[in-house]
Amino acid sequence: MKALIVGCGRVGSSIALQLQQEGWEVTVVDENEDALARLGERWPGIFLVGQGIDVDVLREAGIEEADAVVAATDGDNTNILVGQVAQKRFDVGCVVVRILDPARADFYSERGLRVVCPTKTAIDTLMGAVRSCVPANVARVTL
């Protein structure tokens, strides 16, 4: 299986390393060459310096043969664009994008992108934690 990861921050590099450990052939694209350090000195995959929204860079990274594309940069616009290009132009079957803005995450999810929204996950988790440590029958005081 071949995966293309766009963005090599904490999230992208972790996904790349885990997929590689599971036997995937992984290519990572990041605009910052220093991001390669996150993958370690013995990174067996491919690392390309470039913009993930550049179709030529995506082709060089092997998007045409990719079984999965993960867009995990720190920019929603970049991730959305990479996801749409992978899905619509290159017909990649598994495209997953990280979108931080919950409203945009819902919008693009409704249009067929597989979206992960860490902001929504954090809100849900934090609300659950608050609710679990305050008894439901405690009277709420309004100020």
Helices and strands as residue ranges (DSSP letters): E 2-6, H 10-21, E 25-30, G 33-39, E 46-49, H 55-60, G 63-65, E 68-71, H 76-84, I 85-89, E 94-98, H 102-109, E 114-116, H 118-133
